[in-house]
Amino acid sequence: MICFISNLKPFSIQAAGCQKYKERLIAEFEPYKLKYPQIPIEDNIYSKIIYIHQKKIDIDVDNMSKPFVDAFKGIIYKDDNIINHRVCSKIWLKDFQSYEIDIFKLPDEIAEKFSNLIEEGAEHIVYYEIGEFSQSMIKIGADWNGTG
């Protein structure tokens, strides 16, 4: 699993300044590149983007996820066409306490940064995760928790 956390406010793929936003994401990821010798990945993968925000925001999750996917093409993965499964969520911080978050599976520096951003009340927290795609991730007609 490859993961990354940022406190940059997400941009819609349609927003002015989106290219600059992608460049800032790439620059923020730079210190983490050496931790992931397997990049750029060439096999089928999933991507997960979770945006936690302080104020109500009107960004569409599909438009929010595309700049992330585009920014890391050629860096984390060879091409974004190997992403077989993508999940993107936005969570209002006031509702965050009702979500189950397991930071113990994250690399220490990511877990620490995530915890610090939550404790500091960061206005924007974006978690990005890439991992090996598994067919078991696809469920049709099943509850989100994986039961019938």
C-alpha distance (Angstrom), angle and dihedral (degrees) to the residues before:
residue distance angle dihedral
M1 . . .
I2 3.77 . .
C3 3.77 117.5 .
F4 3.75 139.6 175.5
I5 3.79 135.9 -179.7
S6 3.79 129.6 -154.4
N7 3.78 137.5 175.7
L8 3.80 93.6 -151.1
K9 3.79 115.3 123.3
P10 3.82 107.3 -111.2
F11 3.78 118.7 -112.2
S12 3.76 125.0 -146.2
I13 3.79 114.7 -118.3
Q14 3.82 85.2 -119.1
A15 3.83 96.2 52.5
A16 3.76 125.4 105.1
G17 3.78 109.1 -109.1
C18 3.80 94.1 34.6
Q19 3.82 93.0 127.0
K20 3.81 91.3 53.5
Y21 3.82 89.0 48.7
K22 3.83 90.6 54.0
E23 3.81 89.9 50.2
R24 3.83 90.4 51.9
L25 3.83 90.7 50.3
I26 3.80 90.6 51.6
A27 3.82 90.5 49.4
E28 3.83 91.2 49.7
F29 3.81 90.8 50.8
E30 3.82 93.8 49.7
P31 3.85 96.3 89.2
Y32 3.83 89.8 53.7
K33 3.82 97.5 51.3
L34 3.81 94.7 89.4
K35 3.81 90.5 55.6
Y36 3.79 89.8 63.9
P37 3.83 109.6 54.5
Q38 3.82 90.5 169.0
I39 3.81 93.0 71.1
P40 2.92 133.7 144.0
I41 3.79 90.4 46.8
E42 3.80 117.6 -150.7
D43 3.83 100.7 -175.1
N44 3.80 129.4 84.7
I45 3.80 111.8 -71.0
Y46 3.79 143.9 174.2
S47 3.78 125.9 -131.7
K48 3.78 127.9 -151.6
I49 3.79 125.3 -168.2
I50 3.79 121.3 -176.4
Y51 3.79 119.2 -177.0
I52 3.82 118.0 -165.4
H53 3.79 113.6 -169.8
Q54 3.83 137.5 -177.5
K55 3.81 98.6 -145.0
K56 3.77 132.4 41.3
I57 3.78 107.6 -87.5
D58 3.78 131.7 -168.8
I59 3.80 101.5 -149.8
D60 3.82 115.9 130.5
V61 3.79 112.7 -124.8
D62 3.81 92.7 -133.0
N63 3.81 92.1 53.7
M64 3.82 90.6 42.9
S65 3.80 95.2 53.6
K66 3.81 98.4 50.3
P67 3.85 97.0 70.3
F68 3.83 89.4 53.8
V69 3.77 92.3 49.2
D70 3.81 92.0 46.4
A71 3.82 95.1 44.9
F72 3.79 94.5 58.6
K73 3.81 97.9 43.4
G74 3.80 105.8 124.0
I75 3.82 91.3 13.3
I76 3.82 108.8 62.4
Y77 3.81 95.5 9.9
K78 3.75 132.3 19.7
D79 3.80 93.5 -123.9
D80 3.79 133.9 -7.2
N81 3.80 90.1 -123.3
I82 3.84 87.7 81.0
I83 3.82 90.2 66.9
N84 3.81 102.5 104.3
H85 3.78 97.3 171.2
R86 3.80 129.0 30.5
V87 3.79 128.2 -176.7
C88 3.78 121.6 -173.5
S89 3.80 125.3 178.2
K90 3.77 136.9 172.5
I91 3.78 119.6 -155.1
W92 3.78 126.3 -169.4
L93 3.83 106.2 -133.3
K94 3.81 92.6 -129.6
D95 3.83 87.3 63.0
F96 3.82 93.9 42.0
Q97 3.82 96.0 95.6
S98 3.80 89.9 69.1
Y99 3.83 92.6 60.0
E100 3.78 124.4 90.2
I101 3.80 110.3 -128.8
D102 3.82 121.1 -178.8
I103 3.80 106.0 -163.2
F104 3.80 92.4 165.7
K105 3.81 90.9 84.2
L106 3.80 91.3 54.9
P107 3.80 124.0 92.4
D108 3.82 108.9 -91.0
E109 3.82 96.2 -110.7
I110 3.83 91.8 49.5
A111 3.82 92.8 47.4
E112 3.80 90.7 47.5
K113 3.81 93.3 48.7
F114 3.82 90.4 47.0
S115 3.82 92.1 50.4
N116 3.80 92.0 46.2
L117 3.80 92.7 50.3
I118 3.82 91.0 50.3
E119 3.82 92.6 46.9
E120 3.81 92.3 46.5
G121 3.81 90.5 50.6
A122 3.80 93.9 -121.3
E123 3.78 111.2 -161.7
H124 3.81 92.0 -136.3
I125 3.81 130.2 27.5
V126 3.79 120.3 173.8
Y127 3.80 121.0 -174.9
Y128 3.81 117.5 -165.0
E129 3.79 122.2 -169.8
I130 3.79 131.6 -179.7
G131 3.78 124.2 -173.9
E132 3.75 146.0 152.5
F133 3.79 112.1 -63.3
S134 3.79 116.7 -122.3
Q135 3.79 125.6 -169.8
S136 3.82 87.8 -132.7
M137 3.82 87.3 72.0
I138 3.79 89.6 72.0
K139 3.77 114.6 80.9
I140 3.79 124.2 170.2
G141 3.79 117.3 -163.7
A142 3.82 93.4 0.7
D143 3.78 129.6 121.3
W144 3.80 114.4 -102.8
N145 3.78 89.6 -107.6
G146 3.79 88.6 63.0
T147 3.79 98.3 -106.7
G148 3.80 124.0 125.0
